[in-house]
Amino acid sequence: MPPARCDPLLPVCEPGTSLPIVMGCGTSVATETQGKRVETDGTVKTPTPALTMKAAVLIQRWYRRYVARLEMRRRYTWNIFQSIEYAGEQDQLQLSSFFSFMLDNFTQLNGNGPDLISQLLDPVVDPWLDRETCYNLIPVPESYTGPRLSFPLSISDTNALLSAFKEQQALHARYVLQLLYETKKLLKQMPNIIHLSTSYTKEITICGDLHGRLDDLLLIFYKNGLPSAETPYVFNGDFVDRGKKSIEVVILLFAYLLLYPDYMHLNRGNHEDHIMNLRYGFTKEVMQKYKTHGREILQLFQDIFSLLPVATVIDGKILIVHGGISDQTDLDFLSSIDRHKVKSALRFPRRSLEQLDLGQSCRQAKRMRSTDSSRPSSSRSHSKNQRTPNLRKRRCGLSRQDSAASTSSSSSSSSSSSSLCSPRTPSCLSPRPCPSSPSMPYNINVLQVPFLDSLSSVPPPLPPQHEREWKQIVDILWSDPKTQEGCSPNTFRGGGCYFGPDVTQRLLLQHGLQLLIRSHECKQEGYELCHGGQVITIFSASNYYEEGSNRGAYIKVGRELVPRFYQYQVSRTTRKLTLTQRVRAAEGSALKALKEKLFSHRTELMAGFQQHDQNNTGNVSVSEWAQVLESVLRLDLPWRTLRPHLTRLAADGSVEYQSCFEDMEAGIPLPQVTPNLADTLFRYRTDIEIIFNIIDKDHSGLISTEEFRHTWRLFSAHLGVDIDDRAIDDLARSIDFNKDGSIDFTEFLEAFRVVHKLDNKDQQLNGKIDGEKYS
């Protein structure tokens, strides 16, 4: 048996118990057994071997329980972070679906579509940007002390960029634009799938998501070497968003791509997408760092992101994609598509009934009508992403759909492998399942469309080429592996699919591959193997959720094609912390984020609690409390385990459900806001901010009161709820503080940020201390 481990957290037992009292490392031991005490007065009496063994067993048992509890805390902390992250992605997909629906159908419903959505999803390229030398018109002042690049780039240029970014210096907009132009020209010449060979180099390094973590990128370069002919790299997407140094990360990657185009390779990730960038920070970062030319820089980034290759193959045996695959993934077809057309994987391909042969469809519908009365329609349609504009141009209200059930399958009726959250389409335009004859499987979906004052059943057509191309890109960028067999819509993220080991095996065999390397998911150790070792997830952004939450990693592959893993963690503070302290810090941050989620859904949660509390006691059982939380939030968390951190128990063991919200309050209370409107603002604060940022074209933080009202009209349509125009007008007037017709929406949204009361108390206490210090 291994010796007992010394640990400063070992317990000290009370006198009279049979458990040994262990002090420090155990050089002096006092025990009490069967009323006889062994003293250590001058002479050391060694305990019997039986007592020593018993002590070791008890210590080991306690330590195992301690480690198990710590692991449990670490796991539910991780689950909280991941569930909230995926819920945010689902919200983004839902909002994008709404935008797509508005662009495709709103003009046909009322004759004039919103310009702001058109500019977001199908932006018009500035003619100024068409001129390749437009960057030469931007002067660089003499006072600029950052790097001055010359093209074609040299090693001294990339070294200058590294040094500047380490010193927190910014690259001038003139050089940013020129670098982006050169990158765009290079990427246009590249195929969709890059083929590499280890015969020309010793090893190839593969890195996962960086998400704007410049420190992680610099640490990789420090440990593994700068990109060169001797050290080629593949970076597997998600270079931007979430982190604060996204622009620096992507500029460095593009610079090395221009310097070593044969040894630096970049795959596209799901965050190389201008609609994702609106929510997750890259758009805001660019506009803050480049206020004058930010708009032009963003337009170039949008083009470049759509030109990035979508896959890399090493020696014909290792496939590298960002997200994963589906049962519909076809690498031959993927290599032939025009990837530049898919500006955003969140932008649904346009569909309309004009593409359908209504005459033939209606003739087929007549043959099916005899079965309509014999069998009621029941199942939810699996082709919600086929928008069907109203041919009679009737205005229809937008129907609110359950967020968890708002995913749609592939536009092909023969597959249900991939999904994106469907738009909240008007009820009169939504496709309905039509029953088939008893001899046929009851899974054929048709569209019910208005035709000559009646509803006609129209079988969905085979997806056109552009939809098949879009679907291939979505599956590659958004999918995740699962342990179960088969392929199913990824309802947790809201996009792509879950693919099982059988799907992996089939694709590898079909194309003569051995291994699939993907990223897209944060892993605690920086990497993870699944599907019998045939799928590897690699993630290179350490401390992704919180300081100390996870390691980063990269893979090196040589000629033998055996992957070797290298782990690291960028940390200035966690090295001095024990494992318990690191887990406690991450747990605190995760619970804080979860409490904010509870507060933003307060109205729905209270309604759910009160349904179980008919007598208004303020208490519900633990099982009822957990049931309400899961039904409203849909985060799939161990609520019973988390209960002590979220709420109090009454004397009878029931949950005092109002205590869930005691630790939080609104940022800046606005008396003009009605409770219902306030709850809506708390819950959809991020969506509102995205819409505000779209309207605020110059990113000044100011919008007109008319634009403010227009935002609310769009948003009420998105939510499918009625928001009183008079209340919005009153609110707009009240927050136009200087009465100049403009609204500072940053200040407005700050009022609807969830604030933890304990944080406020700490800030007030620190303020008092600082005041006393300097008074």
For each residue, the residues with C-beta under 8 A, 3 or more apart:
1: 53 56 60
2: 5
3: 56
4: 26 55 56 59 60
5: 2 59 60 63
6: 10 24 25 26
7: 10 63
8:
9: 66 580
10: 6 7 22 59 62 63
11: 62
12: 21 22 23
13: 17 19 20 21
14: 17
15: 32
16: 32
17: 13 14 32
18: 32 33
19: 13 55 58
20: 13 29 31 51 55 58 59
21: 12 13 29 30 31
22: 10 12 26 29 55 59
23: 12 26 28
24: 6 27
25: 6
26: 4 6 22 23 29
27: 24
28: 23 40
29: 20 21 22 26 40 47
30: 21 37 38 39 40
31: 20 21 37 38 47 51 55
32: 15 16 17 18 35 36 37
33: 18 36 51
34:
35: 32
36: 32 33
37: 30 31 32
38: 30 31 45 47
39: 30 45
40: 28 29 30 43 44 45
41:
42:
43: 40
44: 40
45: 38 39 40
46:
47: 29 31 38 51 52 55
48: 51 52
49: 52 53
50: 53 54
51: 20 31 33 47 48 54 55
52: 47 48 49 55 56
53: 1 49 50 56 57
54: 50 51 57 58
55: 4 19 20 22 31 47 51 52 58 59
56: 1 3 4 52 53 59 60
57: 53 54 60 61
58: 19 20 54 55 61 62
59: 4 5 10 20 22 55 56 62 63
60: 1 4 5 56 57 63 64
61: 57 58 64 65
62: 10 11 58 59 65 66
63: 5 7 10 59 60 66 67
64: 60 61 67 68
65: 61 62 68 69
66: 9 62 63 69 70
67: 63 64 70 71
68: 64 65 71 72
69: 65 66 72 73
70: 66 67 73 74 579 580 583
71: 67 68 74 75
72: 68 69 75 76 641
73: 69 70 76 77 583 587
74: 70 71 77 78 524 583 586 587
75: 71 72 78 79
76: 72 73 79 80 637 638 641 642
77: 73 74 80 81 549 583 586 587 590
78: 74 75 81 82 524 545 549
79: 75 76 82 83 636 637 638
80: 76 77 83 84 590 591 593 594 635 637 642
81: 77 78 84 85 522 545 546 549 586 590 593
82: 78 79 85 86 522
83: 79 80 86 87 635 636 637
84: 80 81 87 88 593 594 597 635
85: 81 82 88 89 522 545
86: 82 83 89 90 492 493 494
87: 83 84 90 91 597 633 634 635
88: 84 85 91 92 279 686
89: 85 86 92 93 493 494 495
90: 86 87 93 94 403 421 492 493 494
91: 87 88 94 95 403 686 687
92: 88 89 95 96 275 276 279 280 346
93: 89 90 96 97 346 420 421 493 494 495
94: 90 91 97 98 403 406 421 423 424 494
95: 91 92 98 99 279 687 690 718
96: 92 93 99 100 275 344 346 347 421
97: 93 94 100 101 346 348 385 406 420 421 422 423 424
98: 94 95 101 102 423 424 717 718
99: 95 96 102 103 117 120 121 275
100: 96 97 103 104 121 346 347 348 387 423
101: 97 98 104 105 106 348 387 423 424 425
102: 98 99 105 106 113 114 117 714 717
103: 99 100 106 107 113 117 118 121 122
104: 100 101 108 348 350 351 352 387 389
105: 101 102 108 109 387 389 425 426 429
106: 101 102 103 109 110 113 114 117
107: 103 110 111 112 113
108: 104 105 352 389 390 393
109: 105 106 389 390 393 394 395 396 426
110: 106 107 395
111: 107
112: 107
113: 102 103 106 107 117 118
114: 102 106 117 118 710 714
115: 118 119
116: 119 120 694 695
117: 99 102 103 106 113 114 120 121 694 714
118: 103 113 114 115 121 122
119: 115 116 122 123 124 694 697
120: 99 116 117 123 275 278 694
121: 99 100 103 117 118 275 344 347
122: 103 118 119
123: 119 120 299 302
124: 119
125: 129 130 299
126: 129 130 295 296 299
127: 130 131
128: 131 134 296
129: 125 126 134 296 299 300
130: 125 126 127
131: 127 128 134
132: 181
133: 136 137
134: 128 129 131 137 138 177 296
135: 138 174 175 177 178 181
136: 133 174
137: 133 134
138: 134 135 173 174 177 293
139: 174
140: 144 148 172 174 175
141: 144
142:
143:
144: 140 141 148 172
145: 169
146: 164 169 170 171 172
147: 157 160 161 163 164 169 171 175
148: 140 144 160 172 175
149: 153 157 160 161 171 175 178 179
150: 153 154 157
151: 178 179 182 258
152: 182 258
153: 149 150 157 158 179 182 255 258 259
154: 150 157 158 259
155: 158 159 259
156: 159 160
157: 147 149 150 153 154 160 161 255 259
158: 153 154 155 161 162 226 252 255 256 259
159: 155 156 162 163
160: 147 148 149 156 157 163 164
161: 147 149 157 158 164 165 171 251 252 255
162: 158 159 165 166 218 221 252
163: 147 159 160 166 167
164: 146 147 160 161 167 169 170 171
165: 161 162 168 169 214 245 248 252
166: 162 163 218
167: 163 164
168: 165
169: 145 146 147 164 165
170: 146 164 289
171: 146 147 149 161 164 175 176 179 251
172: 140 144 146 148 175 176
173: 138 176 177 290 292 293 297
174: 135 136 138 139 140 177 178
175: 135 140 147 148 149 171 172 178 179
176: 171 172 173 179 180 247 251 290 293 297
177: 134 135 138 173 174 180 181 293 296 297 300
178: 135 149 151 174 175 181 182
179: 149 151 153 171 175 176 182 183 251 254 255 258
180: 176 177 183 184 254 297 300 301 304
181: 132 135 177 178 184 185 300
182: 151 152 153 178 179 185 186 258
183: 179 180 186 187 254 257 258 304
184: 180 181 187 188 300 303 304 307
185: 181 182 188 189
186: 182 183 189 190 257 258 261
187: 183 184 190 304 307 308 309
188: 184 185 307 340
189: 185 186
190: 186 187 194 307 309
191: 194 309 335
192: 309 310 311 334 335 336 337 339
193: 309 310 311 312 313 331 334 335
194: 190 191 265 309 311 312 313
195: 312 313 316
196: 204 232 234 265 312 313 314 315
197: 200 314 315
198: 201 202 203 204 314 315 557 558 559 561
199: 315 559
200: 197
201: 198 204 229 230 232 263
202: 198 230 558 559
203: 198 231 556 557 558
204: 196 198 201 232 233 234 314 556 557 558
205: 220 224 231 232 233 234 554 555 556
206: 233 234 236 320 517 538 554 555 556 557
207: 210 220 233 234 235 236 538 540 554
208: 236 238 519 526 537 538 539 540 541 552 553 554
209: 236 237 238 269 519 520 522 539 540 541
210: 207 213 216 217 235 238 239 243 249 540 541
211: 238 239 240 241 242 243 246 271 541 544
212: 239 240 241 242 243 244 245 246 249 281 282 285
213: 210 216 217 243 245 249 541 542 543 552 570
214: 165 217 218 243 245 248 249 252
215: 218 219 245 570
216: 210 213 219 220 540 541 542 552 568 570
217: 210 213 214 220 221 249 252 253
218: 162 166 214 215 221 222
219: 215 216 222 223 552 568 570
220: 205 207 216 217 223 224 540 552 554 568
221: 162 217 218 224 225 226 227
222: 218 219
223: 219 220 566 568
224: 205 220 221 231 554 556 566
225: 221 228 230 231
226: 158 221 231 256
227: 221 231 232 233 256 259 260 263 264
228: 225 231 232 260 263
229: 201 232 260 262 263
230: 201 202 225
231: 203 205 224 225 226 227 228 263
232: 196 201 204 205 227 228 229 260 262 263 264 265
233: 204 205 206 207 227 256 263 264 265
234: 196 204 205 206 207 265 266 267 312 314 320
235: 207 210 239 253 264 265 266 267
236: 206 207 208 209 267 269 312 320 321 322 517 518 519 538
237: 209 266 267 268 269 270 271 272 308 322 477 519 520
238: 208 209 210 211 241 269 270 271 272 322 519 520
239: 210 211 212 235 246 249 250 253 266 269 271 272
240: 211 212 243 246 247 249 250 271 272 277 282
241: 211 212 238 246 271 276 277 280 281 282
242: 211 212 246 280 281 544
243: 210 211 212 213 214 240 246 249 281 541
244: 212 281 285
245: 165 212 213 214 215 248 249
246: 211 212 239 240 241 242 243 249 250 281 282 285
247: 176 240 250 251 282 285 286 289
248: 165 214 245 251 252
249: 210 212 213 214 217 239 240 243 245 246 252 253
250: 239 240 246 247 253 254 301
251: 161 171 176 179 247 248 254 255
252: 158 161 162 165 214 217 248 249 255 256
253: 217 235 239 249 250 256 257 264 266
254: 179 180 183 250 251 257 258 304
255: 153 157 158 161 179 251 252 258 259
256: 158 226 227 233 252 253 259 260 264
257: 183 186 253 254 260 261 264 265 266
258: 151 152 153 179 182 183 186 254 255 261
259: 153 154 155 157 158 227 255 256 264
260: 227 228 229 232 256 257 263 264
261: 186 257 258 264
262: 229 232
263: 201 227 228 229 231 232 233 260
264: 227 232 233 235 253 256 257 259 260 261
265: 194 196 232 233 234 235 257 309 312
266: 234 235 237 239 253 257 308 309
267: 234 235 236 237 308 309 310 311 312 320 321 322
268: 237 272 305 308 309 310 322 339 477
269: 209 236 237 238 239 272 322 323 477 519 520
270: 237 238 273 276 322 323 345 477 478 495 520
271: 211 237 238 239 240 241 276 277 280 282
272: 237 238 239 240 268 269 305 308
273: 270 276 277 305 344 345 346
274: 277 278 283 298 301 302 305 343 344
275: 92 96 99 120 121 278 279 344 346 347
276: 92 241 270 271 273 279 280 344 346
277: 240 241 271 273 274 280 281 282 283 298 301
278: 120 274 275 283 690 693 694
279: 88 92 95 275 276 686 690
280: 92 241 242 271 276 277
281: 212 241 242 243 244 246 277 284 285
282: 212 240 241 246 247 271 277 285 286 301
283: 274 277 278 286 287 298 693
284: 281 287 288 693 699
285: 212 244 246 247 281 282 288 289
286: 247 282 283 289 290 294 297 298 301
287: 283 284 290 291 294 295 298 699
288: 284 285 291 294 699
289: 170 247 285 286 294
290: 173 176 286 287 293 294 297
291: 287 288 294 699
292: 173
293: 138 173 176 177 290 296 297
294: 286 287 288 289 290 291 297 298 699
295: 126 287 298 299 697
296: 126 128 129 134 177 293 299 300
297: 173 176 177 180 286 290 293 294 300 301
298: 274 277 283 286 287 294 295 301 302
299: 123 125 126 129 295 296 302 303
300: 129 177 180 181 184 296 297 303 304
301: 180 250 274 277 282 286 297 298 304 305
302: 123 274 298 299 305 306 343
303: 184 299 300 306 307 340
304: 180 183 184 187 254 300 301 307 308
305: 268 272 273 274 301 302 308 343
306: 302 303 339 340 341 342 343
307: 184 187 188 190 303 304 339 340
308: 187 237 266 267 268 272 304 305 339
309: 187 190 191 192 193 194 265 266 267 268 312 339
310: 192 193 267 268 321 322 334 339 473 476 477
311: 192 193 194 267 319 320 321 331 334 476
312: 193 194 195 196 234 236 265 267 309 319 320 321
313: 193 194 195 196 316 317 318 319 320 513
314: 196 197 198 204 234 317 318 320 557 561
315: 196 197 198 199 318 559 561
316: 195 313 512 513
317: 313 314 512 513 514 515 561
318: 313 314 315 513 514 515 516 517 557 561
319: 311 312 313 331 507 508 511 513 515 516 517
320: 206 234 236 267 311 312 313 314 516 517 518
321: 236 267 310 311 312 324 325 476 516 517 518
322: 236 237 238 267 268 269 270 310 476 477 518 519 520
323: 269 270 475 476 477 478 479 480 496 518 519 520
324: 321 475 476 478 479 480 481 496 497 499 516 518 520 535
325: 321 329 475 476 479 499 503 504 507 516
326: 329 417 418 475 479 487 496 497 499 503
327: 415 417 486 487 497 499 503 506
328: 410 412 415 417 418 471 472 475
329: 325 326 334 472 475 476 507
330: 333 334 472
331: 193 311 319 334 335 507 511
332: 335 336
333: 330 336 337 468 472
334: 192 193 310 311 329 330 331 337 472 476
335: 191 192 193 331 332
336: 192 332 333
337: 192 333 334 341 469 472 473
338: 341 469
339: 192 268 306 307 308 309 310 342 473
340: 188 303 306 307 343
341: 306 337 338 466 469
342: 306 339 345 347 469 470 473
343: 274 302 305 306 340 347
344: 96 121 273 274 275 276 347
345: 270 273 342 420 470 473 474 477 478 495
346: 92 93 96 97 100 273 275 276 420 495
347: 96 100 121 275 342 343 344
348: 97 100 101 104 351 385 387 420 423 470
349: 411 464 466 467 470
350: 104 387
351: 104 348 355 385 386 387 388 411 467
352: 104 108 355 387 388 389
353: 356 358 388 389 391 447 449 458
354:
355: 351 352 461 464
356: 353 361 458 461
357: 360 361
358: 353 361 362 449 451 456 458
359: 362 363
360: 357 363 364
361: 356 357 358 364 365 456 457 458 459
362: 358 359 365 366 451 456 458
363: 359 360 366 367
364: 360 361 367 368 457 459
365: 361 362 368 369 434 446 456 457 458
366: 362 363 369
367: 363 364 370
368: 364 365 371 372 434 435 436 437 446 457
369: 365 366 372 457
370: 367 373 374
371: 368 374 375 435 436 437 438
372: 368 369 375 434 435 457
373: 370
374: 370 371 435
375: 371 372 435 442
376: 435
377: 432 433 434 435
378: 433
379: 433 442 443
380: 405 433
381: 384 430 431 432 433 445
382: 408 409 413 416 445
383: 386 408 409 411 413 431 445 447 460
384: 381 406 408 422 423 425 430 431
385: 97 348 351 408 411 420 422 423
386: 351 383 411 431 447 460
387: 100 101 104 105 348 350 351 352 423 425 429
388: 351 352 353 429 430 431 447 449
389: 104 105 108 109 352 353 429
390: 108 109 393 394 396 426 428 429 450
391: 353 449 450 451
392: 450
393: 108 109 390
394: 109 390 428 450
395: 109 110
396: 109 390 426 427 428 429
397: 426 427 720
398: 424 425 426 717 718 720
399: 424 425 426 427 430 720
400: 424 719 720 721
401: 405 406 422 424 720
402: 405 406
403: 90 91 94 406 421 634
404: 491 634
405: 380 401 402
406: 94 97 384 401 402 403 421 422 424 494
407: 419 420 421 422 489 490 491 494
408: 382 383 384 385 419 420 421 422 489
409: 382 383 415 416 417 418 419 489
410: 328 415 416 417 418 419 463 471
411: 349 351 383 385 386 460 463 467 471
412: 328 415 462 463 467 468 471
413: 382 383 444 445 460
414:
415: 327 328 409 410 412 418
416: 382 409 410 487 488 489
417: 326 327 328 409 410 475 487 488 489 497 499
418: 326 328 409 410 415 471 474 475 478 479 489 490 495 496 497
419: 407 408 409 410 489 490 491 494 495 496 497
420: 93 97 345 346 348 385 407 408 474 478 494 495 496
421: 90 93 94 96 97 403 406 407 408 494 495
422: 97 384 385 401 406 407 408 425
423: 94 97 98 100 101 348 384 385 387
424: 94 97 98 101 398 399 400 401 406 718 720
425: 101 105 384 387 398 399 422 429 430
426: 105 109 390 396 397 398 399 429 430
427: 396 397 399 430
428: 390 394 396 450
429: 105 387 388 389 390 396 425 426
430: 381 384 388 399 425 426 427
431: 381 383 384 386 388 445 446 447 448 460
432: 377 381 446 447 448
433: 377 378 379 380 381 445 446
434: 365 368 372 377 444 445 446 448 457
435: 368 371 372 374 375 376 377 442
436: 368 371 440 441 442 444
437: 368 371 440
438: 371
439:
440: 436 437 444
441: 436 444
442: 375 379 435 436
443: 379
444: 413 434 436 440 441 459
445: 381 382 383 413 431 433 434 460
446: 365 368 431 432 433 434 457 458 459 460
447: 353 383 386 388 431 432 457 458 459 460
448: 431 432 434 455 456 457 458
449: 353 358 388 391 455 456 458
450: 390 391 392 394 428 453 454 455 456
451: 358 362 391 454 455 456
452: 456
453: 450
454: 450 451
455: 448 449 450 451
456: 358 361 362 365 448 449 450 451 452
457: 361 364 365 368 369 372 434 446 447 448
458: 353 356 358 361 362 365 446 447 448 449
459: 361 364 444 446 447
460: 383 386 411 413 431 445 446 447
461: 355 356 464
462: 412
463: 410 411 412 467 468 471
464: 349 355 461 467 468
465: 468 469
466: 341 349 469 470
467: 349 351 411 412 463 464 470 471
468: 333 412 463 464 465 471 472
469: 337 338 341 342 465 466 472 473
470: 342 345 348 349 466 467 473 474
471: 328 410 411 412 418 463 467 468 474 475
472: 328 329 330 333 334 337 468 469 475 476
473: 310 337 339 342 345 469 470 476 477
474: 345 418 420 470 471 477 478 495 496
475: 323 324 325 326 328 329 417 418 471 472 478 479 496 497
476: 310 311 321 322 323 324 325 329 334 472 473 479
477: 237 268 269 270 310 322 323 345 473 474 496 520
478: 270 323 324 345 418 420 474 475 490 493 495 496 497 520
479: 323 324 325 326 418 475 476 490 496 497 498 499 520
480: 323 324 490 493 496 497 498 499 520 521
481: 324 498 499 500 504 518 530 531 535 537
482: 488 498 499 500
483: 500 501 530
484: 498 500
485: 500 501 502
486: 327 500 502 503
487: 326 327 416 417 497 498 499 500 503
488: 416 417 482 497 498
489: 407 408 409 416 417 418 419 497 498
490: 407 418 419 478 479 480 493 494 495 496 497 498
491: 404 407 419 494
492: 86 90 636
493: 86 89 90 93 478 480 490 496
494: 86 89 90 93 94 406 407 419 420 421 490 491
495: 89 93 270 345 346 418 419 420 421 474 478 490
496: 323 324 326 418 419 420 474 475 477 478 479 480 490 493
497: 324 326 327 417 418 419 475 478 479 480 487 488 489 490
498: 479 480 481 482 484 487 488 489 490
499: 324 325 326 327 417 479 480 481 482 487 503 504
500: 481 482 483 484 485 486 487 503 504 531
501: 483 485 504 505 530 531 532 534
502: 485 486 505 506
503: 325 326 327 486 487 499 500 506 507
504: 325 481 499 500 501 507 508 516 531 534 535
505: 501 502 508 509 531 534
506: 327 502 503 509 510
507: 319 325 329 331 503 504 510 511 513 516
508: 319 504 505 511 512 513 514 515 516 534
509: 505 506 512
510: 506 507
511: 319 331 507 508
512: 316 317 508 509
513: 313 316 317 318 319 507 508 516
514: 317 318 508 534 561
515: 317 318 319 508 534 535 536 561 563
516: 318 319 320 321 324 325 504 507 508 513 531 534 535 536
517: 206 236 318 319 320 321 535 536 538 555 563
518: 236 320 321 322 323 324 481 535 536 537 538
519: 208 209 236 237 238 269 322 323 537 538 539 540
520: 209 237 238 269 270 322 323 324 477 478 479 480 537
521: 480 528 537 539
522: 81 82 85 209 539 541 544 545 550
523: 526 527 528 537 539 550 553
524: 74 78 549 550 551
525: 528 550 551 553 567
526: 208 523 538 539 540 542 550 551 552 553 565 567 568
527: 523 536 537 538 539 553 555 565 567
528: 521 523 525 536 537
529: 533 535 536 537
530: 481 483 501 533 535 537
531: 481 500 501 504 505 516 534 535
532: 501
533: 529 530 536
534: 501 504 505 508 514 515 516 531
535: 324 481 504 515 516 517 518 529 530 531
536: 515 516 517 518 527 528 529 533 555 563
537: 208 481 518 519 520 521 523 527 528 529 530
538: 206 207 208 236 517 518 519 526 527 553 554 555
539: 208 209 519 521 522 523 526 527 544 550 552 553
540: 207 208 209 210 216 220 519 526 552 553 554
541: 208 209 210 211 213 216 243 522 544 552
542: 213 216 526 550 551 552 568 569 570 571
543: 213 546 547 548 549 550 569 570 571 574
544: 211 242 522 539 541 549 550
545: 78 81 85 522 549 550 586 589 590
546: 81 543 549 585 586 589 590
547: 543 571 573 574 585 586
548: 543 569 571 574 577 582 585 586
549: 77 78 81 524 543 544 545 546 586
550: 522 523 524 525 526 539 542 543 544 545 569
551: 524 525 526 542 567 568 569
552: 208 213 216 219 220 526 539 540 541 542 567 568 569 570
553: 208 523 525 526 527 538 539 540 565 566 567 568
554: 205 206 207 208 220 224 538 540 565 566
555: 205 206 517 527 536 538 563 564 565 566
556: 203 204 205 206 224 563 564 566
557: 198 203 204 206 314 318 561 562 563 564
558: 198 202 203 204 561 562
559: 198 199 202 315
560:
561: 198 314 315 317 318 514 515 557 558
562: 557 558
563: 515 517 536 555 556 557
564: 555 556 557
565: 526 527 553 554 555
566: 223 224 553 554 555 556
567: 525 526 527 551 552 553
568: 216 219 220 223 526 542 551 552 553
569: 542 543 548 550 551 552 574
570: 213 215 216 219 542 543 552
571: 542 543 547 548 574 575
572: 575
573: 547 576 577
574: 543 547 548 569 571 577 582 585
575: 571 572
576: 573
577: 548 573 574 581 582 585
578: 581 582
579: 70 582 583
580: 9 70 583 584
581: 577 578 584 585
582: 548 574 577 578 579 585 586
583: 70 73 74 77 579 580 586 587
584: 580 581 587 588
585: 546 547 548 574 577 581 582 588 589
586: 74 77 81 545 546 547 548 549 582 583 589 590
587: 73 74 77 583 584 590 591
588: 584 585 591 592
589: 545 546 585 586 592 593
590: 77 80 81 545 546 586 587 593 594
591: 80 587 588 594 595 642 645 646
592: 588 589 595 596 756
593: 80 81 84 589 590 596 597
594: 80 84 590 591 597 598 637 642 646
595: 591 592 598 599 646 660 663 664 754 756
596: 592 593 599 600 664 754
597: 84 87 593 594 600 601 633 635
598: 594 595 601 602 605 629 633 646 660 661 664
599: 595 596 602 661 664 682 754
600: 596 597 682 683 685 754
601: 597 598 604 605 632 633 683
602: 598 599 605 606 661 679 682
603: 606 607 676 679
604: 601 607 608 632
605: 598 601 602 608 609 628 629 632 657 660
606: 602 603 609 610 657 658
607: 603 604 610 611
608: 604 605 611 612 628 631 632
609: 605 606 612 613 620 624 625 628 657
610: 606 607 613 616
611: 607 608 614
612: 608 609 620 621 624 628
613: 609 610 616 617 618 619 620 657
614: 611
615:
616: 610 613
617: 613 654
618: 613 656 657 658
619: 613 650 652 654 655 656 657
620: 609 612 613 624 625 628 654 655 657
621: 612 624 625 654 655
622: 625 626 640 643 649 653 654 655
623: 626 627
624: 609 612 620 621 627 628 655
625: 609 620 621 622 628 629 639 643 647 655 657
626: 622 623 629 630 639 640 643
627: 623 624 630 631
628: 605 608 609 612 620 624 625 631 632 657
629: 598 605 625 626 632 633 637 639
630: 626 627 633 634 635 636 637 639
631: 608 627 628 634
632: 601 604 605 608 628 629
633: 87 597 598 601 629 630 637
634: 87 403 404 630 631
635: 80 83 84 87 597 630
636: 79 83 492 630
637: 76 79 80 83 594 629 630 633 642
638: 76 79 641 642
639: 625 626 629 630 642 643
640: 622 626 643
641: 72 76 638
642: 76 80 591 594 637 638 639 645 646
643: 622 625 626 639 640 646 647 655
644:
645: 591 642
646: 591 594 595 598 642 643 660
647: 625 643 655 656 657 659 660
648: 655 656 659
649: 622 653 654 655 656
650: 619 653 654 655 656
651:
652: 619
653: 622 649 650
654: 617 619 620 621 622 649 650
655: 619 620 621 622 624 625 643 647 648 649 650 659
656: 618 619 647 648 649 650 659
657: 605 606 609 613 618 619 620 625 628 647 660
658: 606 618 661 662
659: 647 648 655 656 662
660: 595 598 605 646 647 657
661: 598 599 602 658 664
662: 658 659 757
663: 595 756 757 758
664: 595 596 598 599 661 754 755 756 757
665: 754 755 757 760
666: 669 678 682 751 752 753 754 755
667: 750 751 752 753 754 755
668: 750 751
669: 666 751
670: 673 678 731 734 735 751
671:
672: 730 731 734 735
673: 670 677 678 681 731 751
674: 677 678 727
675: 678 679
676: 603 679 680
677: 673 674 680 681 723 727 731
678: 666 670 673 674 675 681 682 752
679: 602 603 675 676 682 683
680: 676 677 683 684 719 721 723
681: 673 677 678 684 685 688 752
682: 599 600 602 666 678 679 685 752 754
683: 600 601 679 680
684: 680 681 687 688 715 719
685: 600 681 682 688 689 749 752 753
686: 88 91 279 689 690
687: 91 95 684 690 691 715 718
688: 681 684 685 691 692 711 715 749
689: 685 686 692 693 745 749
690: 95 278 279 686 687 693 694
691: 687 688 694 695 711 714 715
692: 688 689 695 696 703 711 745 749
693: 278 283 284 689 690 696 699
694: 116 117 119 120 278 690 691
695: 116 691 692 703 707 710 711
696: 692 693 699 700 701 702 703 745
697: 119 295
698:
699: 284 287 288 291 294 693 696
700: 696
701: 696 744 745 746
702: 696 742 743 744 745
703: 692 695 696 707 708 711 742 743 745
704: 707 708 741 742 743
705: 708 709 732 733 736 741 742 743
706: 709 710
707: 695 703 704 710 711
708: 703 704 705 711 712 728 732 743 745
709: 705 706 712 713 725 728 729 732
710: 114 695 706 707 713 714
711: 688 691 692 695 703 707 708 714 715
712: 708 709 715 716 723 728
713: 709 710 716 717
714: 102 114 117 691 710 711 717 718
715: 684 687 688 691 711 712 718 719 723
716: 712 713 719 721 722 723
717: 98 102 398 713 714 720
718: 95 98 398 424 687 714 715
719: 400 680 684 715 716 723
720: 397 398 399 400 401 424 717
721: 400 680 716
722: 716
723: 677 680 712 715 716 719 727 728
724: 727 728
725: 709 728 729
726: 729 730
727: 674 677 723 724 730 731
728: 708 709 712 723 724 725 731 732
729: 709 725 726 732 733
730: 672 726 727 733 734
731: 670 672 673 677 727 728 734 735
732: 705 708 709 728 729 735 736 743
733: 705 729 730 736
734: 670 672 730 731
735: 670 672 731 732 743 744 747 748
736: 705 732 733 739 740 741 742 743
737: 744
738:
739: 736
740: 736
741: 704 705 736
742: 702 703 704 705 736
743: 702 703 704 705 708 732 735 736 748
744: 701 702 735 737 747 748
745: 689 692 696 701 702 703 708 748 749
746: 701 749 750
747: 735 744 750 751
748: 735 743 744 745 751 752
749: 685 688 689 692 745 746 752 753
750: 667 668 746 747 753
751: 666 667 668 669 670 673 747 748
752: 666 667 678 681 682 685 748 749
753: 666 667 685 749 750
754: 595 596 599 600 664 665 666 667 682
755: 664 665 666 667 759 760
756: 592 595 663 664 759 760
757: 662 663 664 665 760 761
758: 663 761 762
759: 755 756 762 763
760: 665 755 756 757 763 764
761: 757 758 764 765
762: 758 759 765 766
763: 759 760 766 767
764: 760 761 767 768
765: 761 762 768 769
766: 762 763 769 770
767: 763 764 770 771
768: 764 765 771 772
769: 765 766 772 773
770: 766 767 773 774
771: 767 768 774 775
772: 768 769 775
773: 769 770
774: 770 771
775: 771 772
